[in-house]
């Protein structure tokens, strides 16, 4: 009888060790970590303990994801409700100020609209002008962290640029007919390198950019 025969036999006799408990107690195996000889029961306990730790870690990860999703939902809900109450771009700019401070912990931000800023206090600029410093600004379609040069940061934040250690760019995408175009940018700056590190997940940034884009187009049309 070879190893395969033994495996097949035990598979066909799931109650074998129930009927022969003394054999189960006499079997020994090497410890999965220390290499010492332990009983089969101890070995099974170690496997179960390891599995339990794995399940606990996965459960904690899922709970953390759920908490993050709940936080995102609450933040976006506040933004939508506040944005819908705005009648002008200037009122909306105040909402953006609060959002940047409370939801992103960003110490600085710049709100740009390309072309006509519709008489609001929001900073307006031509795509030609901004392209001198932000080459792909008018073609940017997705939010990103840590993508700007020092020259671009100086153009955007001026004397505050030196204090910025991390930043994020949210493009404002408008829809005209079937075509999408970049109508402006919201650039967030932080004095901590961790706030908008390149490794940061951009899902919330993307979601926020989409909401801002819709609300701005509504107010500027």
Secondary structure, 3 states (H helix, E strand, C coil): CCHHHHHHHHHHCCCHHHHCHHHHHHCEEECCCCCCEEEHHHHHHHHHHHHHHHHHHHHHHHHHHHHHHHHHHHHHHHHHHHHHCCCCHHHHHHHHHHHHHHHHCCCEEEEEEECCCCCCCCEEECHHHHHCCCCCHHHCCCCEECCCCHHHHHHHHHHHHHHCCEEEEEEEEEEECCEEEEEEEEEEEECCCCCCCCCCCCHHHHHHHHHHHHHHHHHHC
